[in-house]
């Protein structure tokens, strides 16, 4: 089953791609136009020494106003892990989320753009969080859902200069309490650099084919989860190279891989090893 789910997810992604302003890690300070709603289909995997997680996610983003967008994200998750001599696999809906972003600054020039936005959202407790093993409830991290309402708030900056793009964002996350457990608060800093590999320049009426190379870096600090034994607090730093390919102005493919540059979390499932993501985006 551990090998089956990511293979199925990848097959689903390729099938959807065959029948049919982008980000990988760092937030884009721009917003979706009311004239072009966006559907994004994503598969993602995370590997620890004794723990694996895979997810297929559908996200729909709609521009309420040229400077305001809202999005709904719905995941299907699969988790596989070892506890003592037991190997456990869980699959089902994860926690859905509702997010909004407001563009507070937009200055456009000749082949340049500067944008600033604030963003926030809430992750809803739609995934199961009461799974047990041998009569004992599993730690909250291993559940398909958190069981809590998780609120986030942040700000993002994006600067574009012809073939170059830089983005920085910082955000915080705070969770409610459920069943005596409160996930630890989290602070995250993301930075990204894009380079448009081709075309070198745009001509009037030129087709929308475009390839970008992307380098992301993320630093995450999380406080300890309250109400459970152990200490999952600490800092992780990720480096994430990736690509974006606009096959047309309405169809975007993107993928990346993330490696831990630093892992200061004493996790009971071992240190983080790798994360990966692949997605296809449709602009209507």
Order of alpha helices (4+ residues) and beta strands (2+ residues): alpha-beta-beta-beta-beta-beta-beta-beta-beta-beta-beta-beta-beta-beta-beta-beta
